[in-house]
Amino acid sequence: MFNAEVARWRKSSRSNDQGLCIEVADNLPGVVGVRDSKDPDPVLSFEPGSWAAFVAATRTGAFGS
């Protein structure tokens, strides 16, 4: 279960000033939260392993351009 009250949200260092950002909270045990920075509700939650696999696939270009 994701506890939004204790989540520490952060944006990517690659975020721009156009408001097209996501925020990630990975400080909670067993869950990673993801939300839209300009519309923070709802929060999507992922298992840490699933999130790590998604990030790794994104970095290698697995989803194309």
Secondary structure, 3 states (H helix, E strand, C coil): CCCCCCCCCEECCCCCCCCCCEEEECCCCCCEEEEECCEEEEEEEECHHHHHHHHHHHHCCCCCC
